[in-house]
Amino acid sequence: MSRSKITTTGVACVTVAFAAAVALSGTAHAVPDSRGVTLTCQDSTGKTWVTGGAGTLTSSDPGGTNPQKMKLASPMVAPIAIPANSLATVIRTVQTGAGAGTIRDFVGTVNPPMNVGNPITLGAIPATARLAAGTTVRLQDTSAAAPSATNWSMKINTTISGSSVDIYCAGKQDAASGDFSF
């Protein structure tokens, strides 16, 4: 066999092996995907933060064994300066399709610093465990009732004026926007 045939065959084998390794490793990941959400948020002291506000929920997948993430551009604005990574957040989604009804939480304390009046941005917050390929989810619809400790799609815990406060947001994902797919 000629040297050029050996080189061509070797390059082809390496290319096929690399493509197979990438396909099997789970390192390929989806481009971020966004959906509109509507939220009504009230804290544990009874203060209403927003009623029927429009926000954007965005998914991402870092690939490998790392859990997928969700980021929320919320309709709330910062009432005070908020330090980075100071808002403990749970974004609750529900699985659709296979395994429909299974709750899939995204939990973390990830937020950029925000000044008074800035929109509150949360995440990207990881899922509690990596979701299987093909899993579809949407924000859990809790819009039929007021937000409370037992009815929420998103929950934030923060400290305001030295006191721990929970903010509960009841809401839903825009009906026509479809599910997030991982």
C-alpha positions in Angstrom: 0.0 0.0 0.0 1.3 3.5 -0.9 2.2 6.0 1.8 -0.6 8.4 0.6 -3.2 5.5 0.9 -2.0 4.7 4.4 -2.2 8.3 5.4 -5.7 8.8 3.9 -6.9 5.6 5.5 -5.4 6.6 8.9 -7.0 10.1 8.8 -10.4 8.6 7.9 -10.2 6.1 10.8 -9.2 8.8 13.2 -12.1 11.0 12.0 -14.7 8.2 12.3 -13.4 7.3 15.8 -13.5 11.0 16.9 -17.1 11.4 15.6 -18.2 8.2 17.4 -16.5 9.3 20.6 -18.2 12.6 20.6 -21.6 11.1 19.8 -21.3 8.5 22.6 -19.8 10.9 25.2 -22.8 13.2 25.5 -20.6 16.3 25.0 -22.7 17.6 22.2 -25.2 20.1 23.7 -28.2 22.1 22.6 -28.1 25.8 21.8 -29.8 27.8 24.5 -33.6 27.8 24.1 -35.9 30.5 25.4 -39.6 30.6 26.4 -41.9 33.3 27.7 -43.3 33.0 31.1 -45.9 35.0 33.1 -45.4 35.3 36.9 -47.1 36.8 39.9 -44.8 37.0 42.9 -45.5 37.6 46.5 -43.2 37.3 49.5 -43.8 35.6 52.9 -44.6 38.9 54.5 -47.5 39.5 52.1 -45.8 42.1 49.8 -46.6 41.7 46.1 -43.6 42.1 43.9 -45.2 41.7 40.5 -48.6 40.7 39.1 -48.9 39.0 35.7 -45.4 40.1 34.7 -43.7 38.8 31.6 -40.3 37.1 31.9 -38.1 34.8 29.9 -36.9 31.3 30.9 -33.8 30.0 29.0 -32.4 26.5 29.0 -28.8 25.5 28.4 -26.9 22.2 28.4 -23.2 22.2 29.3 -23.0 18.6 28.1 -21.1 15.6 29.5 -22.4 14.5 32.9 -23.1 18.1 34.0 -26.8 18.9 34.7 -28.7 21.1 32.4 -29.5 24.7 33.5 -32.3 27.2 33.5 -31.9 31.0 33.6 -34.8 33.4 34.4 -35.0 37.0 33.3 -37.8 37.8 35.7 -40.4 40.6 35.6 -39.4 41.8 39.1 -37.0 44.7 39.7 -34.4 44.9 42.4 -35.6 47.0 45.4 -32.1 47.2 46.8 -28.6 46.5 45.5 -28.3 42.7 45.3 -24.9 41.1 45.6 -23.8 38.4 43.2 -24.8 34.8 44.1 -27.0 35.9 47.0 -30.5 34.7 45.9 -31.2 31.0 46.6 -33.6 30.0 43.9 -35.7 27.0 42.9 -37.2 26.9 39.4 -39.8 24.1 39.3 -40.5 22.4 36.0 -42.7 19.4 35.2 -41.7 16.7 32.8 -43.9 16.3 29.7 -44.0 13.4 27.2 -42.5 10.2 28.7 -42.5 10.5 32.5 -45.2 13.2 32.3 -45.9 14.8 35.7 -42.5 14.2 37.2 -41.2 17.4 38.9 -37.7 18.5 37.7 -36.3 21.2 40.0 -33.4 23.6 39.1 -31.8 24.7 42.3 -28.9 27.1 43.1 -27.6 30.4 44.3 -26.5 32.0 41.0 -27.3 35.5 40.1 -25.3 38.5 38.8 -25.0 41.6 40.9 -27.9 44.0 40.4 -28.5 47.6 41.2 -31.7 49.2 42.4 -34.2 49.1 39.6 -32.4 46.4 37.5 -34.5 43.5 36.4 -33.9 40.5 38.6 -32.0 37.8 36.7 -31.6 34.3 38.2 -29.2 31.6 37.1 -28.1 29.8 35.1 -29.3 27.3 37.8 -28.5 23.6 37.5 -31.0 20.8 37.6 -30.7 18.6 40.7 -29.4 15.8 38.4 -28.6 15.4 34.7 -31.8 14.8 32.8 -31.8 11.9 30.4 -31.5 12.6 26.7 -34.9 13.3 25.1 -36.5 14.6 28.4 -39.0 17.5 27.8 -40.1 19.9 30.5 -42.0 23.1 31.0 -42.4 25.6 33.8 -44.9 24.0 36.3 -48.3 25.8 35.8 -49.4 27.2 39.2 -51.2 30.2 37.7 -54.7 29.2 38.8 -54.1 30.3 42.4 -52.2 33.1 44.2 -48.5 32.4 45.0 -47.9 30.9 48.4 -45.6 28.5 50.3 -47.6 25.6 48.7 -48.3 27.1 45.3 -45.3 28.2 43.3 -43.4 27.8 40.1 -40.3 29.7 41.3 -39.1 30.4 44.8 -36.4 32.8 46.0 -34.9 33.0 49.4 -33.0 36.2 50.3 -32.2 38.4 53.3 -33.9 41.8 53.4 -33.1 44.2 56.2 -31.5 41.4 58.2 -34.5 39.0 57.9 -34.8 35.9 55.7 -37.6 36.3 53.2 -39.1 33.8 50.8 -40.6 35.1 47.5 -43.0 32.8 45.8 -44.0 33.1 42.2 -47.0 31.4 40.7 -47.1 31.3 36.9 -47.0 29.5 33.7 -45.1 29.1 30.5 -46.6 30.7 27.3 -48.9 28.0 25.9 -47.8 28.3 22.3 -44.1 28.3 23.1 -43.6 24.5 23.4 -41.6 22.5 25.8 -37.9 22.6 26.6 -36.1 19.5 25.2 -32.8 18.1 26.4 
